Structures are given as C-alpha cells and as structure tokens.
C-alpha cells in the first residue's frame, strides 16, 4: 500500500523540484525497502517497530533525525535520510535511495539531490560544526555533488567496499561549517 505524501507534507525548505524531505510516520513501514539503511530488508512489522521505537524523542531534541525522501511527482516515499548528531556539533549523514527498482545511476542522482538539500540545512538550521558522508569511490555522481557543496576528503579506507567487479575505496567526505560558533552581527548583547 503506497502512502500518498499529501497526507504528510514535506518541508518547503527541504525540497526541490523532484524530491522533498519530511518526518517519518508509522505508515512509512510499508516502504521500508526504500528508506531503511541497514544491510537487511525489514518486514513492514519490523519497520513499524523500528519507527515507533526511534521516534519517541521530540524531533528537534533527537540525536538521530530520520527523514523520508518523497518523490514529489509519484507521491511516494522513494528513500530516506539519517542525520546522526554527536554533541550537537558533528553529524554523519546517511542517504538511502530507492530500493531494488532503482538503477545505480538513479540511486546516485537521488542521493546527490538529497545531499544538496541536507548539507545546507545541517550547517544552517541545526548549526552543526561538521557533516560527514561515506561514499564508495566509484559513486562519482555523488562525489561530484559533494565536492560542489564544498565537501572535502577527510579520510579514505583503501579497498573497503566490495563490488561485483572487485573492491573500491571508501571516501569519508566532510563539510566544515565556516560560520559555526560565530555570533551574528547585531545579536551580541552586553
């Protein structure tokens, strides 16, 4: 059963022409193949339990923020994004795209688009010091998008990711918030 996105609106500031991000709801368990980032598929019952367990802390205070990626044209959940915060300074971003019905190129394009929405948001709205995403070295579309956002390679794990044709490096790309900790002009009191 597909859940129409209109019943759970996307955030206007976290959307573009193709994708929008929104908070999860229990009905999203039906599309866990699209949004769940774990190594194994979840049954709808397991996904519902996971969402019920993880979404108990008020959204702004939760150190782990889960968002659903909605394909605005199709009106369905097409992926997921996870922002894991540490001490409200450092975040790790994980973006899941599409499930088995997406090609590798479609998956990379979607992850690149979502990264373009997420990175400025975690730097600005969440005021995090850094954001990091792990990307296999053969995912050039996503690497190019991350580079355009100002992300740089912070570390590289050699031949870390297994592929059908061999192994590739895993890049840890990082974005540093140049404005972190600065007091905006006119806000200083005293």
Helices and strands as residue ranges (DSSP letters): G 5-7, G 12-14, E 19-23, G 26-31, H 32-35, H 44-54, G 59-61, E 64-71, E 76-86, E 90-97, G 99-101, H 104-124, E 130-136, H 140-148, E 152-163, E 166-176
